[in-house]
């Protein structure tokens, strides 16, 4: 729900200014990613096909169309790829919920996706944090 660029800037700032350590930042980012994905998933399960008729969906019709195509093209791998692709990141979990993906399957795949994503975040935070002059 928060832009990846904003998250990265905040994380690099907190790390480079030694406000938080990497071992504090990454679990928080992981928890936030899992929480937001699961909120989207369960919202999608709750709304079901009614999602397409909401003001939210009508306003974001092209993004939803891209996300739906993404899910159809990549199957369950879309959950992992969706976590890594900013344009569809917040929509893939919701559409996985609408599509009827099982709760356990979604949760297991999402935990893997969030772990991969947070590992990449950690690499970027350390790399960019070391570029900041003291």
C-alpha positions in Angstrom: 0.0 0.0 0.0 3.0 2.2 0.5 5.1 3.0 -2.6 8.3 0.9 -2.8 10.3 4.0 -3.6 9.1 5.8 -0.4 9.7 2.6 1.7 13.2 2.4 0.2 14.1 6.0 0.9 12.8 5.8 4.5 14.6 2.5 5.1 17.9 3.8 3.7 17.6 6.9 5.8 16.9 5.0 9.0 19.7 2.6 8.3 22.3 5.2 7.2 21.5 7.5 10.2 21.7 4.4 12.5 18.2 5.0 13.8 17.4 1.3 13.2 19.5 -1.6 12.3 18.9 -3.9 9.3 17.8 -6.6 11.7 15.0 -4.2 12.9 14.0 -2.8 9.5 13.7 -6.1 7.6 11.3 -7.9 9.9 9.1 -4.8 10.0 9.1 -4.6 6.2 8.3 -8.4 6.0 5.4 -8.1 8.4 4.0 -5.1 6.6 4.3 -6.8 3.2 2.6 -10.0 4.5 -0.1 -8.0 6.3 -0.9 -5.9 3.2 -1.0 -8.9 0.9 -3.3 -10.8 3.2 -5.6 -7.9 3.7 -5.9 -7.6 -0.1 -6.4 -11.3 -0.5 -9.2 -11.5 2.1 -10.8 -8.4 0.7 -10.8 -10.1 -2.7 -12.3 -13.2 -1.3 -15.0 -11.1 0.5 -15.8 -9.0 -2.5 -15.6 -11.8 -5.1 -16.8 -10.9 -8.5 -18.5 -7.8 -7.1 -15.0 -6.2 -7.1 -15.2 -5.3 -10.8 -18.3 -3.1 -10.2 -16.7 -1.0 -7.4 -15.6 2.6 -7.8 -12.1 1.4 -6.9 -12.1 -1.1 -9.8 -13.6 1.3 -12.3 -11.0 3.9 -11.4 -8.2 1.4 -11.9 -9.6 -0.6 -14.8 -6.4 -0.7 -16.8 -4.3 -1.8 -13.8 -6.8 -4.5 -12.9 -6.8 -5.7 -16.5 -3.0 -5.9 -16.4 -3.0 -7.7 -13.1 -5.7 -10.2 -14.3 -3.6 -10.9 -17.4 -0.5 -11.3 -15.2 -2.3 -13.9 -13.0 -3.6 -15.8 -16.0 -0.3 -15.8 -17.7 1.9 -16.8 -14.7 -0.6 -18.8 -12.5 0.4 -19.1 -8.9 3.8 -17.8 -9.7 2.0 -14.5 -10.2 1.9 -14.1 -6.4 5.7 -14.2 -6.2 6.2 -12.1 -9.3 3.4 -9.7 -8.3 5.2 -8.9 -5.0 8.2 -7.9 -7.1 6.5 -5.9 -9.8 5.4 -2.5 -8.5 2.6 -1.9 -11.1 0.6 -4.8 -9.9 1.9 -5.4 -6.4 -1.2 -4.3 -4.5 -3.7 -5.8 -7.0 -2.4 -9.4 -7.4 -3.3 -10.5 -3.8 -6.8 -9.1 -4.2 -7.3 -10.8 -7.6 -5.9 -14.1 -6.2 -8.6 -13.8 -3.5 -11.3 -13.2 -6.2 -10.1 -16.1 -8.2 -10.6 -18.5 -5.3 -7.0 -19.4 -4.6 -6.9 -21.5 -1.4 -6.0 -19.7 1.8 -3.1 -22.1 2.6 -1.7 -22.0 -0.9 -1.8 -18.2 -1.0 -0.2 -17.9 2.5 2.6 -20.3 1.7 3.4 -18.7 -1.6 3.1 -15.2 -0.2 5.5 -15.9 2.7 8.0 -17.0 0.1 7.4 -13.9 -2.1 7.7 -11.6 0.9 10.9 -13.3 2.0 12.4 -12.8 -1.5 11.2 -9.2 -1.6 12.6 -8.4 1.8 16.0 -10.0 0.9 16.2 -7.6 -2.1 15.2 -4.7 0.1 18.0 -5.6 2.5 20.6 -5.6 -0.3 19.3 -2.3 -1.6 19.3 -0.7 1.9 22.8 -1.8 2.6 24.1 -0.8 -0.8 22.5 2.6 -0.9 23.1 3.2 2.8 26.8 2.8 2.3 26.7 5.4 -0.5 25.4 8.1 1.8 28.3 10.4 2.9 28.8 10.7 6.7 
